[in-house]
Amino acid sequence: MKQKISLLFLLCFVSMLWAQRVTIEWDGSKIRDFGDTKLNLPNFKNQGFLFSQNNIFITTKQQVGEKQLKISNPVWENISAGALYEISKDLLPDYEIKDVAYYNLDGDRYASINVSLFKNVKGQVQRLSSFEISESNIPNSIGSTMKVGTANNPLSAGNFYKIKVDKSGIFKITKQFLQDNGINPSSVNPKNFRIYGNGGIMLPEYNQDVKYSALQENAIQVVGENDGVWNDSDYALFTPRGRTAITCTIPPTVMVIKE
């Protein structure tokens, strides 16, 4: 009988190791300094804060075995738009963003886990309360690469201009910026202004990490777009990540203007 009880306890303990529930410890707001801009953003006590694509992410890293991890069983709660502070409600997605990327370091295998914490479902803002990290039954092949996101090629139509960022932060595109790069602002409808890149983040350093299948549209905010004319006071904001992030390869960021 003692052997059976000990075996049962051991199995339960092993199961708990690969079924970890992460609870977000929300803690009001905090002013974050992005160099040229400061924003008052929702804050939590957990480690791994990341602001990207007009959203807050929690990012964690842990050593893993031979199997892949999966993110499941999220618990969302409805909140008021005021709880977003300086995050734009209208630019939030209506779906959750989550990914697990794998890499080797000093002979050990690690997983980098990223989960978005806000979404806008039919006008109702939702905030993530908790989620579960567990081990899946799919073998973790170090030579394989996972691809996510849309696979449509945005370069098939429109006029494109390439720009590069060398640091993380909030960047502003003005009428003067367009003129300095040989673009006639009078031919640009700000409602059709888009920025494409690697989903707002840098290209992964390791070949086995998660990759997008094609250029992804970055979240941007265009101020003054309603009249369809790019005036002197109009501008676009976006939040790319540069060399100050974890990885160290700078991806090209592409602007597209549809006339």
C-alpha positions as CSV (number, residue, x, y, z in Angstrom):
1,M,0.0,0.0,0.0
2,K,2.8,2.4,0.8
3,Q,4.4,1.8,-2.6
4,K,1.2,2.6,-4.4
5,I,0.8,5.8,-2.5
6,S,4.4,6.8,-3.2
7,L,4.0,6.1,-6.9
8,L,0.8,8.1,-7.1
9,F,2.4,11.0,-5.4
10,L,5.4,10.9,-7.8
11,L,3.1,10.8,-10.9
12,C,1.1,13.8,-9.6
13,F,4.4,15.7,-8.9
14,V,5.7,15.1,-12.4
15,S,2.4,16.2,-13.9
16,M,2.5,19.5,-12.0
17,L,5.9,20.2,-13.4
18,W,4.4,20.4,-16.9
19,A,1.1,22.0,-16.1
20,Q,2.0,25.4,-14.8
21,R,-0.7,28.1,-14.4
22,V,0.6,31.7,-14.7
23,T,-1.5,34.3,-12.9
24,I,-1.0,37.9,-14.0
25,E,-0.6,40.1,-10.9
26,W,-2.1,43.4,-12.1
27,D,-0.8,46.5,-10.4
28,G,-2.3,49.7,-11.7
29,S,-0.2,51.6,-14.1
30,K,3.4,52.7,-14.6
31,I,5.1,55.4,-16.7
32,R,7.4,53.7,-19.2
33,D,10.3,55.6,-20.8
34,F,10.9,54.7,-24.4
35,G,13.5,57.4,-25.1
36,D,11.8,60.1,-27.0
37,T,8.3,59.2,-25.6
38,K,6.9,58.3,-22.2
39,L,3.7,56.4,-21.8
40,N,1.5,55.5,-18.9
41,L,0.8,51.8,-19.4
42,P,-0.9,49.0,-17.4
43,N,1.5,47.4,-15.1
44,F,1.9,43.9,-13.4
45,K,4.2,42.6,-10.7
46,N,5.3,39.5,-12.7
47,Q,8.7,39.5,-14.5
48,G,8.8,39.8,-18.3
49,F,7.0,43.1,-19.2
50,L,7.0,43.9,-22.9
51,F,5.2,46.7,-24.8
52,S,4.8,46.0,-28.5
53,Q,2.2,46.5,-31.3
54,N,0.0,48.6,-29.0
55,N,-0.3,45.8,-26.6
56,I,1.3,44.5,-23.4
57,F,3.0,41.1,-23.5
58,I,4.3,38.9,-20.7
59,T,7.4,37.0,-21.7
60,T,8.9,34.1,-19.8
61,K,11.8,31.7,-20.4
62,Q,12.4,28.3,-19.0
63,Q,14.5,25.2,-19.6
64,V,12.6,22.5,-21.3
65,G,13.0,18.8,-22.2
66,E,12.5,17.1,-25.6
67,K,8.8,18.0,-26.0
68,Q,7.2,21.2,-27.1
69,L,5.2,23.4,-24.7
70,K,1.8,24.7,-25.4
71,I,-0.2,27.7,-24.1
72,S,-3.8,26.9,-23.2
73,N,-6.8,27.6,-21.0
74,P,-6.6,31.4,-20.9
75,V,-8.9,33.2,-18.5
76,W,-10.1,36.7,-19.6
77,E,-11.9,39.4,-17.7
78,N,-13.9,42.4,-19.0
79,I,-12.4,45.8,-18.1
80,S,-13.2,49.4,-18.9
81,A,-11.4,51.3,-21.6
82,G,-9.9,53.5,-18.9
83,A,-7.9,50.6,-17.5
84,L,-5.9,50.6,-20.8
85,Y,-4.4,54.0,-19.8
86,E,-2.5,55.1,-22.9
87,I,-3.1,52.0,-25.0
88,S,-5.4,52.6,-27.9
89,K,-8.6,50.5,-27.6
90,D,-9.3,50.7,-31.3
91,L,-5.9,49.3,-32.3
92,L,-6.2,46.2,-30.1
93,P,-6.8,42.8,-31.9
94,D,-9.9,40.8,-31.3
95,Y,-7.9,37.6,-30.8
96,E,-5.1,36.5,-28.5
97,I,-1.5,36.5,-29.6
98,K,0.7,33.7,-28.2
99,D,3.8,31.8,-29.3
100,V,6.5,29.6,-28.0
101,A,10.0,29.8,-29.5
102,Y,12.9,27.4,-28.8
103,Y,16.6,27.9,-28.7
104,N,19.8,26.2,-27.4
105,L,22.2,27.9,-25.0
106,D,25.3,26.2,-23.6
107,G,24.0,22.8,-24.5
108,D,20.6,23.2,-22.9
109,R,17.3,23.7,-24.6
110,Y,15.1,26.7,-23.6
111,A,11.6,28.0,-24.5
112,S,10.7,31.6,-24.8
113,I,7.0,32.1,-24.2
114,N,5.1,35.3,-25.2
115,V,1.5,36.0,-24.5
116,S,-0.5,39.2,-25.2
117,L,-2.6,40.5,-22.3
118,F,-5.3,42.6,-24.0
119,K,-7.9,42.3,-26.8
120,N,-10.9,44.1,-28.0
121,V,-13.9,41.8,-28.7
122,K,-16.8,43.6,-30.3
123,G,-16.0,46.8,-28.5
124,Q,-15.5,45.1,-25.1
125,V,-11.9,45.3,-23.8
126,Q,-10.7,42.1,-22.2
127,R,-7.6,41.6,-20.0
128,L,-5.9,38.3,-19.4
129,S,-6.0,37.0,-15.8
130,S,-4.1,33.7,-16.2
131,F,-3.1,31.0,-18.6
132,E,-1.6,27.6,-18.5
133,I,1.8,26.3,-19.8
134,S,1.9,22.6,-20.3
135,E,3.9,20.0,-22.3
136,S,2.4,18.8,-25.5
137,N,2.8,15.4,-27.1
138,I,4.5,16.8,-30.2
139,P,8.3,16.0,-30.3
140,N,10.4,19.2,-30.2
141,S,12.6,18.8,-33.3
142,I,15.5,21.3,-33.1
143,G,15.8,21.3,-36.8
144,S,12.3,22.3,-37.6
145,T,11.0,25.9,-37.8
146,M,7.5,26.9,-36.9
147,K,5.8,29.5,-39.1
148,V,2.9,31.6,-37.9
149,G,0.8,34.6,-39.1
150,T,-0.7,35.4,-42.4
151,A,1.0,34.0,-45.6
152,N,-0.4,36.6,-48.1
153,N,2.2,38.7,-49.8
154,P,1.4,42.4,-49.2
155,L,4.0,43.4,-51.8
156,S,1.7,42.4,-54.7
157,A,0.0,45.9,-54.8
158,G,0.8,49.5,-53.8
159,N,4.0,51.6,-53.6
160,F,6.6,50.5,-51.0
161,Y,9.5,52.3,-49.3
162,K,11.9,50.6,-46.9
163,I,13.0,52.1,-43.6
164,K,15.2,50.8,-40.8
165,V,15.1,51.2,-37.1
166,D,18.1,50.7,-34.8
167,K,16.4,50.8,-31.4
168,S,13.2,49.9,-29.7
169,G,10.7,52.7,-29.0
170,I,7.8,54.7,-30.4
171,F,8.5,56.2,-33.8
172,K,6.7,59.1,-35.5
173,I,6.2,59.5,-39.3
174,T,5.3,63.1,-40.2
175,K,4.6,64.9,-43.5
176,Q,8.2,66.3,-43.4
177,F,9.5,62.7,-43.0
178,L,7.6,61.7,-46.2
179,Q,9.0,64.7,-48.1
180,D,12.5,64.0,-47.0
181,N,12.3,60.5,-48.4
182,G,11.0,61.7,-51.8
183,I,7.3,60.9,-51.2
184,N,4.7,63.5,-52.2
185,P,2.3,63.8,-49.2
186,S,-0.5,65.2,-51.4
187,S,-0.6,61.8,-53.2
188,V,-0.9,59.9,-49.9
189,N,-4.3,59.0,-48.4
190,P,-3.4,58.5,-44.7
191,K,-6.3,56.0,-44.4
192,N,-4.4,53.7,-46.8
193,F,-1.0,54.1,-45.0
194,R,0.4,50.8,-43.7
195,I,3.6,49.5,-42.1
196,Y,4.8,46.0,-42.6
197,G,7.6,44.1,-40.9
198,N,8.2,41.1,-38.7
199,G,5.1,41.5,-36.6
200,G,6.6,44.5,-34.8
201,I,9.5,42.5,-33.5
202,M,13.0,41.6,-34.7
203,L,13.8,38.7,-36.9
204,P,14.7,35.6,-34.7
205,E,18.4,34.9,-34.1
206,Y,18.0,31.1,-34.3
207,N,16.9,29.2,-37.3
208,Q,14.6,26.9,-35.3
209,D,12.7,29.8,-33.7
210,V,9.1,30.7,-34.7
211,K,9.0,32.7,-38.0
212,Y,6.3,34.5,-39.9
213,S,5.4,33.1,-43.3
214,A,5.3,36.6,-44.9
215,L,5.5,40.3,-44.0
216,Q,3.0,41.1,-41.2
217,E,1.1,44.3,-40.8
218,N,2.3,46.3,-37.8
219,A,-0.2,48.0,-35.5
220,I,0.0,51.8,-36.1
221,Q,-2.0,54.9,-35.1
222,V,-2.6,57.6,-37.7
223,V,-3.6,61.0,-36.3
224,G,-5.6,63.2,-38.7
225,E,-6.6,60.6,-41.2
226,N,-10.3,61.3,-41.3
227,D,-10.1,63.9,-44.1
228,G,-8.1,61.7,-46.3
229,V,-5.3,64.3,-46.7
230,W,-1.9,64.2,-45.1
231,N,-1.7,67.7,-43.6
232,D,1.2,69.4,-41.7
233,S,-0.1,68.3,-38.3
234,D,-0.8,64.7,-39.3
235,Y,1.4,61.8,-38.2
236,A,1.6,58.1,-37.8
237,L,3.0,56.3,-34.7
238,F,4.3,52.7,-34.5
239,T,6.4,50.7,-32.0
240,P,9.1,48.5,-33.5
241,R,11.8,46.7,-31.6
242,G,15.5,47.2,-32.5
243,R,18.8,46.1,-31.2
244,T,17.8,46.9,-27.6
245,A,15.6,43.8,-27.6
246,I,16.7,40.3,-26.8
247,T,17.7,39.2,-30.3
248,C,20.3,41.1,-32.3
249,T,19.4,41.0,-36.0
250,I,17.7,44.1,-37.4
251,P,14.9,43.3,-39.9
252,P,13.9,45.7,-42.7
253,T,10.6,47.4,-42.0
254,V,8.5,48.2,-45.0
255,M,6.0,51.0,-45.5
256,V,3.3,50.7,-48.1
257,I,1.2,53.5,-49.6
258,K,-1.9,52.6,-51.6
259,E,-3.0,55.3,-53.9
